[in-house]
Amino acid sequence: MESRGIRKSKVGMVVSDRMDKTVVVRVERLVPHPVYKKYVKRRTTYKAHDERNEFRVGDRVEIVETRPVSKEKRWRVSRLIERPEVR
């Protein structure tokens, strides 16, 4: 059996869940400034597939690279890491 390549995974925060079977996940990373060497936050948003509409805004999730699901969706939510407390 042929082995598949290792899939990329990222951890981020769900910022929108208003679409059907899709969540928008914001992933933050720290990159060093080329001149000043101070670390700067950069963030990217990914549309991820959420088959059962189970993730909500504020959830911290892990997303995994997958085959294209639609025009902009190339990621799928693999697991919930933490859910904020409801007050």
DOKEPA-472832 format. One record per atom (N, C-alpha, C): residue in three letters; x, y, z. Coordinates in Angstrom, 3 decimals, padded with zeros to 6 digits. Layout:
{"ALA", {X, Y, Z}};
...
This chain:
{"MET", {000.843, -001.188, 000.000}};
{"MET", {000.000, 000.000, 000.000}};
{"MET", {000.883, 001.244, 000.000}};
{"GLU", {000.564, 002.180, -000.867}};
{"GLU", {001.322, 003.424, -000.935}};
{"GLU", {000.955, 004.327, 000.231}};
{"SER", {001.962, 005.009, 000.784}};
{"SER", {001.657, 005.924, 001.888}};
{"SER", {001.437, 007.325, 001.322}};
{"ARG", {000.525, 008.026, 001.932}};
{"ARG", {000.276, 009.406, 001.521}};
{"ARG", {001.291, 010.313, 002.186}};
{"GLY", {001.422, 011.525, 001.650}};
{"GLY", {002.307, 012.491, 002.271}};
{"GLY", {001.754, 012.931, 003.612}};
{"ILE", {002.596, 013.521, 004.414}};
{"ILE", {002.145, 014.025, 005.705}};
{"ILE", {001.358, 015.307, 005.462}};
{"ARG", {000.159, 015.355, 006.029}};
{"ARG", {-000.691, 016.526, 005.826}};
{"ARG", {-000.312, 017.634, 006.785}};
{"LYS", {-000.378, 018.874, 006.297}};
{"LYS", {-000.104, 020.022, 007.155}};
{"LYS", {-001.272, 020.211, 008.111}};
{"SER", {-000.965, 020.680, 009.299}};
{"SER", {-002.035, 021.000, 010.248}};
{"SER", {-001.699, 022.307, 010.937}};
{"LYS", {-002.732, 023.031, 011.307}};
{"LYS", {-002.578, 024.325, 011.968}};
{"LYS", {-003.610, 024.435, 013.082}};
{"VAL", {-003.296, 025.260, 014.082}};
{"VAL", {-004.214, 025.482, 015.196}};
{"VAL", {-004.653, 026.936, 015.147}};
{"GLY", {-005.963, 027.162, 015.259}};
{"GLY", {-006.472, 028.524, 015.198}};
{"GLY", {-007.805, 028.674, 015.893}};
{"MET", {-008.358, 029.871, 015.786}};
{"MET", {-009.598, 030.236, 016.456}};
{"MET", {-010.698, 030.423, 015.408}};
{"VAL", {-011.880, 029.873, 015.693}};
{"VAL", {-013.013, 030.047, 014.784}};
{"VAL", {-013.517, 031.482, 014.922}};
{"VAL", {-013.552, 032.223, 013.806}};
{"VAL", {-014.012, 033.612, 013.846}};
{"VAL", {-015.373, 033.788, 013.183}};
{"SER", {-015.825, 032.793, 012.406}};
{"SER", {-017.147, 032.864, 011.798}};
{"SER", {-017.673, 031.452, 011.574}};
{"ASP", {-018.979, 031.283, 011.877}};
{"ASP", {-019.606, 029.979, 011.641}};
{"ASP", {-020.954, 030.169, 010.945}};
{"ARG", {-021.101, 031.239, 010.202}};
{"ARG", {-022.391, 031.593, 009.629}};
{"ARG", {-022.715, 030.837, 008.340}};
{"MET", {-021.705, 030.230, 007.720}};
{"MET", {-021.957, 029.463, 006.501}};
{"MET", {-022.357, 028.032, 006.857}};
{"ASP", {-022.980, 027.348, 005.909}};
{"ASP", {-023.380, 025.972, 006.122}};
{"ASP", {-022.186, 025.053, 005.873}};
{"LYS", {-021.841, 024.238, 006.848}};
{"LYS", {-020.746, 023.260, 006.778}};
{"LYS", {-019.372, 023.898, 006.564}};
{"THR", {-019.234, 025.166, 006.922}};
{"THR", {-017.951, 025.865, 006.771}};
{"THR", {-017.720, 026.757, 007.974}};
{"VAL", {-016.476, 026.783, 008.449}};
{"VAL", {-016.083, 027.753, 009.472}};
{"VAL", {-014.866, 028.504, 008.965}};
{"VAL", {-014.722, 029.741, 009.414}};
{"VAL", {-013.541, 030.528, 009.086}};
{"VAL", {-012.632, 030.487, 010.307}};
{"VAL", {-011.387, 030.044, 010.102}};
{"VAL", {-010.441, 029.872, 011.195}};
{"VAL", {-009.281, 030.841, 011.006}};
{"ARG", {-008.985, 031.618, 012.071}};
{"ARG", {-007.859, 032.549, 012.027}};
{"ARG", {-006.660, 031.905, 012.717}};
{"VAL", {-005.551, 031.820, 011.985}};
{"VAL", {-004.331, 031.216, 012.511}};
{"VAL", {-003.296, 032.324, 012.676}};
{"GLU", {-002.737, 032.439, 013.893}};
{"GLU", {-001.710, 033.456, 014.149}};
{"GLU", {-000.347, 032.800, 014.223}};
{"ARG", {000.667, 033.494, 013.710}};
{"ARG", {002.033, 032.991, 013.792}};
{"ARG", {002.963, 034.160, 014.079}};
{"LEU", {004.099, 033.872, 014.672}};
{"LEU", {005.081, 034.903, 014.980}};
{"LEU", {006.223, 034.814, 013.978}};
{"VAL", {006.546, 035.947, 013.349}};
{"VAL", {007.658, 035.984, 012.398}};
{"VAL", {008.617, 037.095, 012.817}};
{"PRO", {009.920, 036.871, 012.703}};
{"PRO", {010.868, 037.928, 013.070}};
{"PRO", {010.891, 039.038, 012.022}};
{"HIS", {010.919, 040.280, 012.484}};
{"HIS", {011.018, 041.414, 011.575}};
{"HIS", {012.395, 041.366, 010.915}};
{"PRO", {012.452, 041.552, 009.585}};
{"PRO", {013.733, 041.383, 008.887}};
{"PRO", {014.836, 042.348, 009.333}};
{"VAL", {014.475, 043.551, 009.763}};
{"VAL", {015.496, 044.527, 010.161}};
{"VAL", {015.668, 044.571, 011.674}};
{"TYR", {014.547, 044.660, 012.399}};
{"TYR", {014.617, 044.901, 013.841}};
{"TYR", {014.633, 043.633, 014.683}};
{"LYS", {014.419, 042.480, 014.061}};
{"LYS", {014.491, 041.169, 014.731}};
{"LYS", {013.466, 040.975, 015.839}};
{"LYS", {012.536, 041.910, 015.985}};
{"LYS", {011.467, 041.730, 016.962}};
{"LYS", {010.405, 040.826, 016.325}};
{"TYR", {009.787, 039.974, 017.127}};
{"TYR", {008.769, 039.079, 016.590}};
{"TYR", {007.449, 039.820, 016.420}};
{"VAL", {006.841, 039.659, 015.245}};
{"VAL", {005.612, 040.347, 014.887}};
{"VAL", {004.537, 039.302, 014.626}};
{"LYS", {003.290, 039.565, 015.079}};
{"LYS", {002.194, 038.630, 014.835}};
{"LYS", {001.677, 038.789, 013.424}};
{"ARG", {001.516, 037.691, 012.731}};
{"ARG", {000.879, 037.677, 011.421}};
{"ARG", {-000.301, 036.726, 011.520}};
{"ARG", {-001.411, 037.069, 010.907}};
{"ARG", {-002.533, 036.155, 010.961}};
{"ARG", {-003.100, 035.924, 009.568}};
{"THR", {-003.589, 034.703, 009.377}};
{"THR", {-004.161, 034.278, 008.108}};
{"THR", {-005.497, 033.614, 008.395}};
{"THR", {-006.463, 033.792, 007.510}};
{"THR", {-007.743, 033.122, 007.696}};
{"THR", {-007.879, 032.004, 006.671}};
{"TYR", {-008.432, 030.899, 007.124}};
{"TYR", {-008.668, 029.743, 006.272}};
{"TYR", {-010.137, 029.362, 006.391}};
{"LYS", {-010.737, 028.978, 005.267}};
{"LYS", {-012.081, 028.409, 005.314}};
{"LYS", {-011.914, 026.906, 005.454}};
{"ALA", {-012.555, 026.333, 006.473}};
{"ALA", {-012.392, 024.909, 006.754}};
{"ALA", {-013.744, 024.207, 006.739}};
{"HIS", {-013.738, 022.964, 006.295}};
{"HIS", {-014.967, 022.172, 006.193}};
{"HIS", {-015.359, 021.634, 007.567}};
{"ASP", {-016.614, 021.859, 007.940}};
{"ASP", {-017.167, 021.393, 009.218}};
{"ASP", {-018.450, 020.635, 008.891}};
{"GLU", {-018.329, 019.339, 008.658}};
{"GLU", {-019.440, 018.521, 008.133}};
{"GLU", {-020.713, 018.602, 008.964}};
{"ARG", {-020.597, 018.584, 010.306}};
{"ARG", {-021.790, 018.535, 011.147}};
{"ARG", {-022.171, 019.878, 011.780}};
{"ASN", {-021.556, 020.959, 011.345}};
{"ASN", {-021.835, 022.299, 011.901}};
{"ASN", {-021.724, 022.309, 013.418}};
{"GLU", {-020.677, 021.686, 013.954}};
{"GLU", {-020.572, 021.557, 015.412}};
{"GLU", {-019.666, 022.593, 016.064}};
{"PHE", {-018.885, 023.342, 015.304}};
{"PHE", {-017.946, 024.299, 015.891}};
{"PHE", {-018.529, 025.696, 015.873}};
{"ARG", {-018.250, 026.456, 016.953}};
{"ARG", {-018.826, 027.785, 017.116}};
{"ARG", {-017.722, 028.840, 017.220}};
{"VAL", {-018.131, 030.092, 017.101}};
{"VAL", {-017.188, 031.205, 017.213}};
{"VAL", {-016.518, 031.155, 018.581}};
{"GLY", {-015.202, 031.318, 018.606}};
{"GLY", {-014.451, 031.299, 019.853}};
{"GLY", {-013.774, 029.970, 020.131}};
{"ASP", {-014.191, 028.900, 019.443}};
{"ASP", {-013.565, 027.591, 019.650}};
{"ASP", {-012.144, 027.591, 019.107}};
{"ARG", {-011.268, 026.920, 019.841}};
{"ARG", {-009.897, 026.729, 019.372}};
{"ARG", {-009.859, 025.342, 018.731}};
{"VAL", {-009.490, 025.286, 017.438}};
{"VAL", {-009.562, 024.035, 016.692}};
{"VAL", {-008.266, 023.753, 015.942}};
{"GLU", {-008.116, 022.501, 015.550}};
{"GLU", {-007.007, 022.117, 014.680}};
{"GLU", {-007.593, 021.846, 013.301}};
{"ILE", {-006.956, 022.420, 012.263}};
{"ILE", {-007.395, 022.166, 010.899}};
{"ILE", {-006.314, 021.392, 010.159}};
{"VAL", {-006.733, 020.561, 009.213}};
{"VAL", {-005.817, 019.695, 008.468}};
{"VAL", {-006.027, 019.929, 006.984}};
{"GLU", {-004.932, 019.958, 006.242}};
{"GLU", {-004.996, 020.141, 004.799}};
{"GLU", {-005.668, 018.930, 004.154}};
{"THR", {-006.518, 019.184, 003.173}};
{"THR", {-007.219, 018.101, 002.499}};
{"THR", {-007.414, 018.466, 001.028}};
{"ARG", {-008.046, 017.590, 000.280}};
{"ARG", {-008.291, 017.889, -001.135}};
{"ARG", {-009.275, 019.060, -001.242}};
{"PRO", {-009.310, 019.766, -002.368}};
{"PRO", {-010.242, 020.880, -002.504}};
{"PRO", {-011.688, 020.430, -002.334}};
{"VAL", {-012.413, 021.083, -001.428}};
{"VAL", {-013.813, 020.773, -001.190}};
{"VAL", {-014.688, 021.736, -001.989}};
{"SER", {-014.216, 022.969, -002.154}};
{"SER", {-014.924, 023.969, -002.955}};
{"SER", {-013.883, 024.952, -003.488}};
{"LYS", {-014.338, 026.052, -004.025}};
{"LYS", {-013.422, 027.025, -004.626}};
{"LYS", {-012.364, 027.514, -003.637}};
{"GLU", {-012.765, 027.770, -002.388}};
{"GLU", {-011.827, 028.328, -001.415}};
{"GLU", {-011.484, 027.383, -000.271}};
{"LYS", {-012.189, 026.254, -000.148}};
{"LYS", {-011.960, 025.349, 000.992}};
{"LYS", {-010.966, 024.260, 000.641}};
{"ARG", {-009.806, 024.286, 001.326}};
{"ARG", {-008.800, 023.243, 001.170}};
{"ARG", {-008.388, 022.666, 002.518}};
{"TRP", {-009.142, 022.993, 003.558}};
{"TRP", {-008.837, 022.540, 004.915}};
{"TRP", {-010.091, 021.937, 005.519}};
{"ARG", {-009.906, 021.061, 006.501}};
{"ARG", {-011.049, 020.516, 007.221}};
{"ARG", {-010.712, 020.527, 008.698}};
{"VAL", {-011.731, 020.739, 009.535}};
{"VAL", {-011.514, 020.785, 010.980}};
{"VAL", {-011.337, 019.351, 011.466}};
{"SER", {-010.204, 019.082, 012.136}};
{"SER", {-009.956, 017.712, 012.583}};
{"SER", {-010.379, 017.494, 014.034}};
{"ARG", {-010.190, 018.498, 014.901}};
{"ARG", {-010.582, 018.292, 016.300}};
{"ARG", {-010.740, 019.617, 017.029}};
{"LEU", {-011.514, 019.549, 018.112}};
{"LEU", {-011.712, 020.692, 018.997}};
{"LEU", {-010.619, 020.651, 020.058}};
{"ILE", {-009.925, 021.751, 020.264}};
{"ILE", {-008.885, 021.805, 021.286}};
{"ILE", {-009.460, 022.368, 022.576}};
{"GLU", {-010.148, 023.508, 022.467}};
{"GLU", {-010.783, 024.040, 023.672}};
{"GLU", {-011.971, 024.911, 023.292}};
{"ARG", {-012.962, 024.909, 024.162}};
{"ARG", {-014.173, 025.695, 023.956}};
{"ARG", {-014.279, 026.683, 025.119}};
{"PRO", {-014.518, 027.974, 024.824}};
{"PRO", {-014.594, 028.951, 025.918}};
{"PRO", {-015.802, 028.683, 026.832}};
{"GLU", {-015.647, 029.058, 028.087}};
{"GLU", {-016.736, 028.890, 029.043}};
{"GLU", {-017.870, 029.860, 028.727}};
{"VAL", {-019.092, 029.390, 028.890}};
{"VAL", {-020.262, 030.239, 028.667}};
{"VAL", {-020.644, 030.864, 030.001}};
{"ARG", {-020.775, 032.176, 030.014}};
{"ARG", {-021.089, 032.858, 031.278}};
{"ARG", {-022.566, 032.957, 031.480}};
